[in-house]
Amino acid sequence: MSLESLHEILGSAWTVWAVLVFAGIVRWALRPANRERFEKDAQIPLNDEA
């Protein structure tokens, strides 16, 4: 196994890993259980508690 082929394999593995992490984050963010929390957090800049 040459260094070039190892670099190609690791580059492909990094891409697959990054896509899987991104898909996991999107799945977590779109879960119905998180809706209430995100709606509450979206109102933080509008609070006049200064």
mmCIF entry with sequence, helices, sheets and N, C-alpha, C, O atoms, coordinates in Angstrom:
data_MODEL
# 
_entry.id   MODEL 
# 
_entity.id                         1 
_entity.type                       polymer 
_entity.pdbx_number_of_molecules   1 
# 
_entity_poly.entity_id                      1 
_entity_poly.type                           'polypeptide(L)' 
_entity_poly.nstd_linkage                   no 
_entity_poly.nstd_monomer                   no 
_entity_poly.pdbx_seq_one_letter_code       MSLESLHEILGSAWTVWAVLVFAGIVRWALRPANRERFEKDAQIPLNDEA 
_entity_poly.pdbx_seq_one_letter_code_can   MSLESLHEILGSAWTVWAVLVFAGIVRWALRPANRERFEKDAQIPLNDEA 
_entity_poly.pdbx_strand_id                 A 
# 
loop_
_entity_poly_seq.entity_id 
_entity_poly_seq.num 
_entity_poly_seq.mon_id 
_entity_poly_seq.hetero 
1 1  MET n 
1 2  SER n 
1 3  LEU n 
1 4  GLU n 
1 5  SER n 
1 6  LEU n 
1 7  HIS n 
1 8  GLU n 
1 9  ILE n 
1 10 LEU n 
1 11 GLY n 
1 12 SER n 
1 13 ALA n 
1 14 TRP n 
1 15 THR n 
1 16 VAL n 
1 17 TRP n 
1 18 ALA n 
1 19 VAL n 
1 20 LEU n 
1 21 VAL n 
1 22 PHE n 
1 23 ALA n 
1 24 GLY n 
1 25 ILE n 
1 26 VAL n 
1 27 ARG n 
1 28 TRP n 
1 29 ALA n 
1 30 LEU n 
1 31 ARG n 
1 32 PRO n 
1 33 ALA n 
1 34 ASN n 
1 35 ARG n 
1 36 GLU n 
1 37 ARG n 
1 38 PHE n 
1 39 GLU n 
1 40 LYS n 
1 41 ASP n 
1 42 ALA n 
1 43 GLN n 
1 44 ILE n 
1 45 PRO n 
1 46 LEU n 
1 47 ASN n 
1 48 ASP n 
1 49 GLU n 
1 50 ALA n 
# 
_struct_asym.id          A 
_struct_asym.entity_id   1 
# 
loop_
_struct_conf.conf_type_id 
_struct_conf.id 
_struct_conf.pdbx_PDB_helix_id 
_struct_conf.beg_label_comp_id 
_struct_conf.beg_label_asym_id 
_struct_conf.beg_label_seq_id 
_struct_conf.pdbx_beg_PDB_ins_code 
_struct_conf.end_label_comp_id 
_struct_conf.end_label_asym_id 
_struct_conf.end_label_seq_id 
_struct_conf.pdbx_end_PDB_ins_code 
_struct_conf.beg_auth_comp_id 
_struct_conf.beg_auth_asym_id 
_struct_conf.beg_auth_seq_id 
_struct_conf.end_auth_comp_id 
_struct_conf.end_auth_asym_id 
_struct_conf.end_auth_seq_id 
_struct_conf.pdbx_PDB_helix_class 
_struct_conf.details 
_struct_conf.pdbx_PDB_helix_length 
HELX_P HELX_P1 AA1 LEU A 3  ? ALA A 29 ? LEU A 3  ALA A 29 1 ? 27 
HELX_P HELX_P2 AA2 PRO A 32 ? ASN A 34 ? PRO A 32 ASN A 34 5 ? 3  
HELX_P HELX_P3 AA3 ARG A 35 ? ALA A 42 ? ARG A 35 ALA A 42 1 ? 8  
HELX_P HELX_P4 AA4 ILE A 44 ? LEU A 46 ? ILE A 44 LEU A 46 5 ? 3  
# 
_struct_conf_type.id          HELX_P 
_struct_conf_type.criteria    ? 
_struct_conf_type.reference   ? 
# 
loop_
_atom_site.group_PDB 
_atom_site.id 
_atom_site.type_symbol 
_atom_site.label_atom_id 
_atom_site.label_alt_id 
_atom_site.label_comp_id 
_atom_site.label_asym_id 
_atom_site.label_entity_id 
_atom_site.label_seq_id 
_atom_site.pdbx_PDB_ins_code 
_atom_site.Cartn_x 
_atom_site.Cartn_y 
_atom_site.Cartn_z 
_atom_site.occupancy 
_atom_site.B_iso_or_equiv 
_atom_site.pdbx_formal_charge 
_atom_site.auth_seq_id 
_atom_site.auth_comp_id 
_atom_site.auth_asym_id 
_atom_site.auth_atom_id 
_atom_site.pdbx_PDB_model_num 
ATOM 1   N N  . MET A 1 1  ? 0.852   -1.168 0.000  1.00 0.00 ? 1  MET A N  1 
ATOM 2   C CA . MET A 1 1  ? 0.000   0.000  0.000  1.00 0.00 ? 1  MET A CA 1 
ATOM 3   C C  . MET A 1 1  ? 0.901   1.236  0.000  1.00 0.00 ? 1  MET A C  1 
ATOM 4   O O  . MET A 1 1  ? 1.703   1.443  0.911  1.00 0.00 ? 1  MET A O  1 
ATOM 5   N N  . SER A 1 2  ? 0.750   2.037  -1.028 1.00 0.00 ? 2  SER A N  1 
ATOM 6   C CA . SER A 1 2  ? 1.574   3.232  -1.127 1.00 0.00 ? 2  SER A CA 1 
ATOM 7   C C  . SER A 1 2  ? 0.947   4.387  -0.350 1.00 0.00 ? 2  SER A C  1 
ATOM 8   O O  . SER A 1 2  ? -0.212  4.331  0.060  1.00 0.00 ? 2  SER A O  1 
ATOM 9   N N  . LEU A 1 3  ? 1.721   5.397  -0.167 1.00 0.00 ? 3  LEU A N  1 
ATOM 10  C CA . LEU A 1 3  ? 1.257   6.571  0.562  1.00 0.00 ? 3  LEU A CA 1 
ATOM 11  C C  . LEU A 1 3  ? 0.126   7.275  -0.191 1.00 0.00 ? 3  LEU A C  1 
ATOM 12  O O  . LEU A 1 3  ? -0.791  7.813  0.431  1.00 0.00 ? 3  LEU A O  1 
ATOM 13  N N  . GLU A 1 4  ? 0.184   7.275  -1.506 1.00 0.00 ? 4  GLU A N  1 
ATOM 14  C CA . GLU A 1 4  ? -0.866  7.908  -2.299 1.00 0.00 ? 4  GLU A CA 1 
ATOM 15  C C  . GLU A 1 4  ? -2.201  7.193  -2.145 1.00 0.00 ? 4  GLU A C  1 
ATOM 16  O O  . GLU A 1 4  ? -3.237  7.846  -2.016 1.00 0.00 ? 4  GLU A O  1 
ATOM 17  N N  . SER A 1 5  ? -2.195  5.870  -2.156 1.00 0.00 ? 5  SER A N  1 
ATOM 18  C CA . SER A 1 5  ? -3.442  5.127  -2.004 1.00 0.00 ? 5  SER A CA 1 
ATOM 19  C C  . SER A 1 5  ? -4.002  5.283  -0.582 1.00 0.00 ? 5  SER A C  1 
ATOM 20  O O  . SER A 1 5  ? -5.217  5.341  -0.396 1.00 0.00 ? 5  SER A O  1 
ATOM 21  N N  . LEU A 1 6  ? -3.122  5.350  0.408  1.00 0.00 ? 6  LEU A N  1 
ATOM 22  C CA . LEU A 1 6  ? -3.563  5.581  1.777  1.00 0.00 ? 6  LEU A CA 1 
ATOM 23  C C  . LEU A 1 6  ? -4.211  6.958  1.898  1.00 0.00 ? 6  LEU A C  1 
ATOM 24  O O  . LEU A 1 6  ? -5.235  7.111  2.564  1.00 0.00 ? 6  LEU A O  1 
ATOM 25  N N  . HIS A 1 7  ? -3.623  7.939  1.265  1.00 0.00 ? 7  HIS A N  1 
ATOM 26  C CA . HIS A 1 7  ? -4.179  9.294  1.283  1.00 0.00 ? 7  HIS A CA 1 
ATOM 27  C C  . HIS A 1 7  ? -5.556  9.311  0.631  1.00 0.00 ? 7  HIS A C  1 
ATOM 28  O O  . HIS A 1 7  ? -6.466  9.974  1.131  1.00 0.00 ? 7  HIS A O  1 
ATOM 29  N N  . GLU A 1 8  ? -5.720  8.604  -0.461 1.00 0.00 ? 8  GLU A N  1 
ATOM 30  C CA . GLU A 1 8  ? -7.012  8.540  -1.148 1.00 0.00 ? 8  GLU A CA 1 
ATOM 31  C C  . GLU A 1 8  ? -8.072  7.864  -0.283 1.00 0.00 ? 8  GLU A C  1 
ATOM 32  O O  . GLU A 1 8  ? -9.209  8.334  -0.225 1.00 0.00 ? 8  GLU A O  1 
ATOM 33  N N  . ILE A 1 9  ? -7.722  6.782  0.380  1.00 0.00 ? 9  ILE A N  1 
ATOM 34  C CA . ILE A 1 9  ? -8.657  6.064  1.251  1.00 0.00 ? 9  ILE A CA 1 
ATOM 35  C C  . ILE A 1 9  ? -9.055  6.934  2.440  1.00 0.00 ? 9  ILE A C  1 
ATOM 36  O O  . ILE A 1 9  ? -10.234 7.015  2.785  1.00 0.00 ? 9  ILE A O  1 
ATOM 37  N N  . LEU A 1 10 ? -8.072  7.587  3.071  1.00 0.00 ? 10 LEU A N  1 
ATOM 38  C CA . LEU A 1 10 ? -8.371  8.437  4.219  1.00 0.00 ? 10 LEU A CA 1 
ATOM 39  C C  . LEU A 1 10 ? -9.208  9.653  3.815  1.00 0.00 ? 10 LEU A C  1 
ATOM 40  O O  . LEU A 1 10 ? -10.062 10.102 4.578  1.00 0.00 ? 10 LEU A O  1 
ATOM 41  N N  . GLY A 1 11 ? -8.962  10.180 2.620  1.00 0.00 ? 11 GLY A N  1 
ATOM 42  C CA . GLY A 1 11 ? -9.773  11.293 2.136  1.00 0.00 ? 11 GLY A CA 1 
ATOM 43  C C  . GLY A 1 11 ? -11.213 10.887 1.940  1.00 0.00 ? 11 GLY A C  1 
ATOM 44  O O  . GLY A 1 11 ? -12.122 11.643 2.282  1.00 0.00 ? 11 GLY A O  1 
ATOM 45  N N  . SER A 1 12 ? -11.436 9.708  1.395  1.00 0.00 ? 12 SER A N  1 
ATOM 46  C CA . SER A 1 12 ? -12.797 9.209  1.206  1.00 0.00 ? 12 SER A CA 1 
ATOM 47  C C  . SER A 1 12 ? -13.465 8.934  2.549  1.00 0.00 ? 12 SER A C  1 
ATOM 48  O O  . SER A 1 12 ? -14.636 9.261  2.743  1.00 0.00 ? 12 SER A O  1 
ATOM 49  N N  . ALA A 1 13 ? -12.728 8.338  3.468  1.00 0.00 ? 13 ALA A N  1 
ATOM 50  C CA . ALA A 1 13 ? -13.292 8.037  4.786  1.00 0.00 ? 13 ALA A CA 1 
ATOM 51  C C  . ALA A 1 13 ? -13.655 9.331  5.513  1.00 0.00 ? 13 ALA A C  1 
ATOM 52  O O  . ALA A 1 13 ? -14.693 9.386  6.173  1.00 0.00 ? 13 ALA A O  1 
ATOM 53  N N  . TRP A 1 14 ? -12.837 10.362 5.411  1.00 0.00 ? 14 TRP A N  1 
ATOM 54  C CA . TRP A 1 14 ? -13.122 11.648 6.046  1.00 0.00 ? 14 TRP A CA 1 
ATOM 55  C C  . TRP A 1 14 ? -14.406 12.244 5.489  1.00 0.00 ? 14 TRP A C  1 
ATOM 56  O O  . TRP A 1 14 ? -15.219 12.779 6.243  1.00 0.00 ? 14 TRP A O  1 
ATOM 57  N N  . THR A 1 15 ? -14.598 12.155 4.174  1.00 0.00 ? 15 THR A N  1 
ATOM 58  C CA . THR A 1 15 ? -15.804 12.694 3.544  1.00 0.00 ? 15 THR A CA 1 
ATOM 59  C C  . THR A 1 15 ? -17.041 11.955 4.026  1.00 0.00 ? 15 THR A C  1 
ATOM 60  O O  . THR A 1 15 ? -18.046 12.584 4.356  1.00 0.00 ? 15 THR A O  1 
ATOM 61  N N  . VAL A 1 16 ? -16.984 10.646 4.072  1.00 0.00 ? 16 VAL A N  1 
ATOM 62  C CA . VAL A 1 16 ? -18.121 9.848  4.539  1.00 0.00 ? 16 VAL A CA 1 
ATOM 63  C C  . VAL A 1 16 ? -18.421 10.171 5.994  1.00 0.00 ? 16 VAL A C  1 
ATOM 64  O O  . VAL A 1 16 ? -19.586 10.319 6.364  1.00 0.00 ? 16 VAL A O  1 
ATOM 65  N N  . TRP A 1 17 ? -17.395 10.284 6.823  1.00 0.00 ? 17 TRP A N  1 
ATOM 66  C CA . TRP A 1 17 ? -17.583 10.612 8.240  1.00 0.00 ? 17 TRP A CA 1 
ATOM 67  C C  . TRP A 1 17 ? -18.242 11.973 8.394  1.00 0.00 ? 17 TRP A C  1 
ATOM 68  O O  . TRP A 1 17 ? -19.161 12.123 9.200  1.00 0.00 ? 17 TRP A O  1 
ATOM 69  N N  . ALA A 1 18 ? -17.789 12.971 7.636  1.00 0.00 ? 18 ALA A N  1 
ATOM 70  C CA . ALA A 1 18 ? -18.351 14.318 7.733  1.00 0.00 ? 18 ALA A CA 1 
ATOM 71  C C  . ALA A 1 18 ? -19.818 14.340 7.313  1.00 0.00 ? 18 ALA A C  1 
ATOM 72  O O  . ALA A 1 18 ? -20.628 15.025 7.938  1.00 0.00 ? 18 ALA A O  1 
ATOM 73  N N  . VAL A 1 19 ? -20.167 13.605 6.268  1.00 0.00 ? 19 VAL A N  1 
ATOM 74  C CA . VAL A 1 19 ? -21.558 13.540 5.812  1.00 0.00 ? 19 VAL A CA 1 
ATOM 75  C C  . VAL A 1 19 ? -22.424 12.865 6.875  1.00 0.00 ? 19 VAL A C  1 
ATOM 76  O O  . VAL A 1 19 ? -23.538 13.321 7.133  1.00 0.00 ? 19 VAL A O  1 
ATOM 77  N N  . LEU A 1 20 ? -21.945 11.810 7.485  1.00 0.00 ? 20 LEU A N  1 
ATOM 78  C CA . LEU A 1 20 ? -22.703 11.128 8.534  1.00 0.00 ? 20 LEU A CA 1 
ATOM 79  C C  . LEU A 1 20 ? -22.909 12.021 9.756  1.00 0.00 ? 20 LEU A C  1 
ATOM 80  O O  . LEU A 1 20 ? -23.992 12.022 10.343 1.00 0.00 ? 20 LEU A O  1 
ATOM 81  N N  . VAL A 1 21 ? -21.901 12.767 10.140 1.00 0.00 ? 21 VAL A N  1 
ATOM 82  C CA . VAL A 1 21 ? -22.036 13.683 11.279 1.00 0.00 ? 21 VAL A CA 1 
ATOM 83  C C  . VAL A 1 21 ? -23.049 14.767 10.942 1.00 0.00 ? 21 VAL A C  1 
ATOM 84  O O  . VAL A 1 21 ? -23.903 15.091 11.768 1.00 0.00 ? 21 VAL A O  1 
ATOM 85  N N  . PHE A 1 22 ? -22.968 15.331 9.746  1.00 0.00 ? 22 PHE A N  1 
ATOM 86  C CA . PHE A 1 22 ? -23.917 16.356 9.331  1.00 0.00 ? 22 PHE A CA 1 
ATOM 87  C C  . PHE A 1 22 ? -25.342 15.817 9.336  1.00 0.00 ? 22 PHE A C  1 
ATOM 88  O O  . PHE A 1 22 ? -26.255 16.480 9.828  1.00 0.00 ? 22 PHE A O  1 
ATOM 89  N N  . ALA A 1 23 ? -25.538 14.615 8.789  1.00 0.00 ? 23 ALA A N  1 
ATOM 90  C CA . ALA A 1 23 ? -26.876 14.011 8.758  1.00 0.00 ? 23 ALA A CA 1 
ATOM 91  C C  . ALA A 1 23 ? -27.392 13.768 10.179 1.00 0.00 ? 23 ALA A C  1 
ATOM 92  O O  . ALA A 1 23 ? -28.582 13.950 10.439 1.00 0.00 ? 23 ALA A O  1 
ATOM 93  N N  . GLY A 1 24 ? -26.524 13.365 11.089 1.00 0.00 ? 24 GLY A N  1 
ATOM 94  C CA . GLY A 1 24 ? -26.927 13.163 12.476 1.00 0.00 ? 24 GLY A CA 1 
ATOM 95  C C  . GLY A 1 24 ? -27.351 14.451 13.146 1.00 0.00 ? 24 GLY A C  1 
ATOM 96  O O  . GLY A 1 24 ? -28.329 14.467 13.892 1.00 0.00 ? 24 GLY A O  1 
ATOM 97  N N  . ILE A 1 25 ? -26.628 15.535 12.890 1.00 0.00 ? 25 ILE A N  1 
ATOM 98  C CA . ILE A 1 25 ? -26.983 16.825 13.475 1.00 0.00 ? 25 ILE A CA 1 
ATOM 99  C C  . ILE A 1 25 ? -28.319 17.306 12.924 1.00 0.00 ? 25 ILE A C  1 
ATOM 100 O O  . ILE A 1 25 ? -29.152 17.807 13.678 1.00 0.00 ? 25 ILE A O  1 
ATOM 101 N N  . VAL A 1 26 ? -28.532 17.160 11.627 1.00 0.00 ? 26 VAL A N  1 
ATOM 102 C CA . VAL A 1 26 ? -29.801 17.574 11.022 1.00 0.00 ? 26 VAL A CA 1 
ATOM 103 C C  . VAL A 1 26 ? -30.942 16.754 11.596 1.00 0.00 ? 26 VAL A C  1 
ATOM 104 O O  . VAL A 1 26 ? -32.000 17.297 11.915 1.00 0.00 ? 26 VAL A O  1 
ATOM 105 N N  . ARG A 1 27 ? -30.735 15.444 11.730 1.00 0.00 ? 27 ARG A N  1 
ATOM 106 C CA . ARG A 1 27 ? -31.774 14.576 12.295 1.00 0.00 ? 27 ARG A CA 1 
ATOM 107 C C  . ARG A 1 27 ? -32.110 14.992 13.723 1.00 0.00 ? 27 ARG A C  1 
ATOM 108 O O  . ARG A 1 27 ? -33.281 15.044 14.098 1.00 0.00 ? 27 ARG A O  1 
ATOM 109 N N  . TRP A 1 28 ? -31.085 15.287 14.519 1.00 0.00 ? 28 TRP A N  1 
ATOM 110 C CA . TRP A 1 28 ? -31.315 15.711 15.896 1.00 0.00 ? 28 TRP A CA 1 
ATOM 111 C C  . TRP A 1 28 ? -32.080 17.029 15.938 1.00 0.00 ? 28 TRP A C  1 
ATOM 112 O O  . TRP A 1 28 ? -33.000 17.192 16.741 1.00 0.00 ? 28 TRP A O  1 
ATOM 113 N N  . ALA A 1 29 ? -31.701 17.974 15.072 1.00 0.00 ? 29 ALA A N  1 
ATOM 114 C CA . ALA A 1 29 ? -32.328 19.297 15.085 1.00 0.00 ? 29 ALA A CA 1 
ATOM 115 C C  . ALA A 1 29 ? -33.784 19.242 14.637 1.00 0.00 ? 29 ALA A C  1 
ATOM 116 O O  . ALA A 1 29 ? -34.592 20.058 15.081 1.00 0.00 ? 29 ALA A O  1 
ATOM 117 N N  . LEU A 1 30 ? -34.134 18.308 13.775 1.00 0.00 ? 30 LEU A N  1 
ATOM 118 C CA . LEU A 1 30 ? -35.487 18.242 13.239 1.00 0.00 ? 30 LEU A CA 1 
ATOM 119 C C  . LEU A 1 30 ? -36.409 17.307 14.017 1.00 0.00 ? 30 LEU A C  1 
ATOM 120 O O  . LEU A 1 30 ? -37.561 17.109 13.629 1.00 0.00 ? 30 LEU A O  1 
ATOM 121 N N  . ARG A 1 31 ? -35.915 16.737 15.100 1.00 0.00 ? 31 ARG A N  1 
ATOM 122 C CA . ARG A 1 31 ? -36.760 15.866 15.919 1.00 0.00 ? 31 ARG A CA 1 
ATOM 123 C C  . ARG A 1 31 ? -37.904 16.666 16.521 1.00 0.00 ? 31 ARG A C  1 
ATOM 124 O O  . ARG A 1 31 ? -37.682 17.781 16.993 1.00 0.00 ? 31 ARG A O  1 
ATOM 125 N N  . PRO A 1 32 ? -39.111 16.135 16.520 1.00 0.00 ? 32 PRO A N  1 
ATOM 126 C CA . PRO A 1 32 ? -40.244 16.851 17.123 1.00 0.00 ? 32 PRO A CA 1 
ATOM 127 C C  . PRO A 1 32 ? -40.034 17.162 18.604 1.00 0.00 ? 32 PRO A C  1 
ATOM 128 O O  . PRO A 1 32 ? -40.574 18.145 19.110 1.00 0.00 ? 32 PRO A O  1 
ATOM 129 N N  . ALA A 1 33 ? -39.273 16.352 19.288 1.00 0.00 ? 33 ALA A N  1 
ATOM 130 C CA . ALA A 1 33 ? -39.046 16.577 20.716 1.00 0.00 ? 33 ALA A CA 1 
ATOM 131 C C  . ALA A 1 33 ? -38.262 17.867 20.969 1.00 0.00 ? 33 ALA A C  1 
ATOM 132 O O  . ALA A 1 33 ? -38.337 18.419 22.067 1.00 0.00 ? 33 ALA A O  1 
ATOM 133 N N  . ASN A 1 34 ? -37.522 18.353 19.993 1.00 0.00 ? 34 ASN A N  1 
ATOM 134 C CA . ASN A 1 34 ? -36.722 19.563 20.171 1.00 0.00 ? 34 ASN A CA 1 
ATOM 135 C C  . ASN A 1 34 ? -37.467 20.834 19.767 1.00 0.00 ? 34 ASN A C  1 
ATOM 136 O O  . ASN A 1 34 ? -36.950 21.933 19.968 1.00 0.00 ? 34 ASN A O  1 
ATOM 137 N N  . ARG A 1 35 ? -38.650 20.710 19.209 1.00 0.00 ? 35 ARG A N  1 
ATOM 138 C CA . ARG A 1 35 ? -39.373 21.872 18.688 1.00 0.00 ? 35 ARG A CA 1 
ATOM 139 C C  . ARG A 1 35 ? -39.614 22.934 19.767 1.00 0.00 ? 35 ARG A C  1 
ATOM 140 O O  . ARG A 1 35 ? -39.331 24.113 19.552 1.00 0.00 ? 35 ARG A O  1 
ATOM 141 N N  . GLU A 1 36 ? -40.130 22.520 20.913 1.00 0.00 ? 36 GLU A N  1 
ATOM 142 C CA . GLU A 1 36 ? -40.453 23.479 21.972 1.00 0.00 ? 36 GLU A CA 1 
ATOM 143 C C  . GLU A 1 36 ? -39.205 24.219 22.437 1.00 0.00 ? 36 GLU A C  1 
ATOM 144 O O  . GLU A 1 36 ? -39.238 25.431 22.653 1.00 0.00 ? 36 GLU A O  1 
ATOM 145 N N  . ARG A 1 37 ? -38.122 23.498 22.588 1.00 0.00 ? 37 ARG A N  1 
ATOM 146 C CA . ARG A 1 37 ? -36.873 24.121 23.042 1.00 0.00 ? 37 ARG A CA 1 
ATOM 147 C C  . ARG A 1 37 ? -36.386 25.155 22.036 1.00 0.00 ? 37 ARG A C  1 
ATOM 148 O O  . ARG A 1 37 ? -35.989 26.255 22.421 1.00 0.00 ? 37 ARG A O  1 
ATOM 149 N N  . PHE A 1 38 ? -36.411 24.816 20.755 1.00 0.00 ? 38 PHE A N  1 
ATOM 150 C CA . PHE A 1 38 ? -35.930 25.742 19.735 1.00 0.00 ? 38 PHE A CA 1 
ATOM 151 C C  . PHE A 1 38 ? -36.851 26.950 19.590 1.00 0.00 ? 38 PHE A C  1 
ATOM 152 O O  . PHE A 1 38 ? -36.377 28.056 19.332 1.00 0.00 ? 38 PHE A O  1 
ATOM 153 N N  . GLU A 1 39 ? -38.148 26.757 19.752 1.00 0.00 ? 39 GLU A N  1 
ATOM 154 C CA . GLU A 1 39 ? -39.064 27.893 19.694 1.00 0.00 ? 39 GLU A CA 1 
ATOM 155 C C  . GLU A 1 39 ? -38.827 28.842 20.872 1.00 0.00 ? 39 GLU A C  1 
ATOM 156 O O  . GLU A 1 39 ? -38.882 30.062 20.717 1.00 0.00 ? 39 GLU A O  1 
ATOM 157 N N  . LYS A 1 40 ? -38.566 28.274 22.041 1.00 0.00 ? 40 LYS A N  1 
ATOM 158 C CA . LYS A 1 40 ? -38.270 29.090 23.215 1.00 0.00 ? 40 LYS A CA 1 
ATOM 159 C C  . LYS A 1 40 ? -36.948 29.838 23.020 1.00 0.00 ? 40 LYS A C  1 
ATOM 160 O O  . LYS A 1 40 ? -36.853 31.023 23.341 1.00 0.00 ? 40 LYS A O  1 
ATOM 161 N N  . ASP A 1 41 ? -35.938 29.157 22.502 1.00 0.00 ? 41 ASP A N  1 
ATOM 162 C CA . ASP A 1 41 ? -34.643 29.787 22.270 1.00 0.00 ? 41 ASP A CA 1 
ATOM 163 C C  . ASP A 1 41 ? -34.724 30.873 21.198 1.00 0.00 ? 41 ASP A C  1 
ATOM 164 O O  . ASP A 1 41 ? -33.964 31.841 21.246 1.00 0.00 ? 41 ASP A O  1 
ATOM 165 N N  . ALA A 1 42 ? -35.623 30.726 20.245 1.00 0.00 ? 42 ALA A N  1 
ATOM 166 C CA . ALA A 1 42 ? -35.768 31.731 19.191 1.00 0.00 ? 42 ALA A CA 1 
ATOM 167 C C  . ALA A 1 42 ? -36.322 33.038 19.730 1.00 0.00 ? 42 ALA A C  1 
ATOM 168 O O  . ALA A 1 42 ? -36.153 34.084 19.102 1.00 0.00 ? 42 ALA A O  1 
ATOM 169 N N  . GLN A 1 43 ? -36.978 32.998 20.876 1.00 0.00 ? 43 GLN A N  1 
ATOM 170 C CA . GLN A 1 43 ? -37.559 34.202 21.465 1.00 0.00 ? 43 GLN A CA 1 
ATOM 171 C C  . GLN A 1 43 ? -36.572 34.970 22.349 1.00 0.00 ? 43 GLN A C  1 
ATOM 172 O O  . GLN A 1 43 ? -36.887 36.076 22.788 1.00 0.00 ? 43 GLN A O  1 
ATOM 173 N N  . ILE A 1 44 ? -35.412 34.425 22.615 1.00 0.00 ? 44 ILE A N  1 
ATOM 174 C CA . ILE A 1 44 ? -34.440 35.055 23.511 1.00 0.00 ? 44 ILE A CA 1 
ATOM 175 C C  . ILE A 1 44 ? -34.079 36.471 23.061 1.00 0.00 ? 44 ILE A C  1 
ATOM 176 O O  . ILE A 1 44 ? -34.078 37.369 23.903 1.00 0.00 ? 44 ILE A O  1 
ATOM 177 N N  . PRO A 1 45 ? -33.773 36.726 21.784 1.00 0.00 ? 45 PRO A N  1 
ATOM 178 C CA . PRO A 1 45 ? -33.412 38.108 21.394 1.00 0.00 ? 45 PRO A CA 1 
ATOM 179 C C  . PRO A 1 45 ? -34.562 39.095 21.545 1.00 0.00 ? 45 PRO A C  1 
ATOM 180 O O  . PRO A 1 45 ? -34.329 40.303 21.590 1.00 0.00 ? 45 PRO A O  1 
ATOM 181 N N  . LEU A 1 46 ? -35.789 38.613 21.623 1.00 0.00 ? 46 LEU A N  1 
ATOM 182 C CA . LEU A 1 46 ? -36.939 39.501 21.708 1.00 0.00 ? 46 LEU A CA 1 
ATOM 183 C C  . LEU A 1 46 ? -37.352 39.833 23.141 1.00 0.00 ? 46 LEU A C  1 
ATOM 184 O O  . LEU A 1 46 ? -38.236 40.664 23.350 1.00 0.00 ? 46 LEU A O  1 
ATOM 185 N N  . ASN A 1 47 ? -36.734 39.206 24.110 1.00 0.00 ? 47 ASN A N  1 
ATOM 186 C CA . ASN A 1 47 ? -37.060 39.455 25.514 1.00 0.00 ? 47 ASN A CA 1 
ATOM 187 C C  . ASN A 1 47 ? -36.567 40.834 25.932 1.00 0.00 ? 47 ASN A C  1 
ATOM 188 O O  . ASN A 1 47 ? -35.463 41.238 25.569 1.00 0.00 ? 47 ASN A O  1 
ATOM 189 N N  . ASP A 1 48 ? -37.386 41.557 26.696 1.00 0.00 ? 48 ASP A N  1 
ATOM 190 C CA . ASP A 1 48 ? -37.041 42.894 27.170 1.00 0.00 ? 48 ASP A CA 1 
ATOM 191 C C  . ASP A 1 48 ? -36.683 42.866 28.653 1.00 0.00 ? 48 ASP A C  1 
ATOM 192 O O  . ASP A 1 48 ? -37.144 43.715 29.416 1.00 0.00 ? 48 ASP A O  1 
ATOM 193 N N  . GLU A 1 49 ? -35.892 41.930 29.055 1.00 0.00 ? 49 GLU A N  1 
ATOM 194 C CA . GLU A 1 49 ? -35.538 41.788 30.458 1.00 0.00 ? 49 GLU A CA 1 
ATOM 195 C C  . GLU A 1 49 ? -34.194 42.448 30.774 1.00 0.00 ? 49 GLU A C  1 
ATOM 196 O O  . GLU A 1 49 ? -33.462 41.964 31.637 1.00 0.00 ? 49 GLU A O  1 
ATOM 197 N N  . ALA A 1 50 ? -33.865 43.522 30.104 1.00 0.00 ? 50 ALA A N  1 
ATOM 198 C CA . ALA A 1 50 ? -32.572 44.164 30.303 1.00 0.00 ? 50 ALA A CA 1 
ATOM 199 C C  . ALA A 1 50 ? -32.543 45.104 31.462 1.00 0.00 ? 50 ALA A C  1 
ATOM 200 O O  . ALA A 1 50 ? -31.509 45.711 31.738 1.00 0.00 ? 50 ALA A O  1 
# 
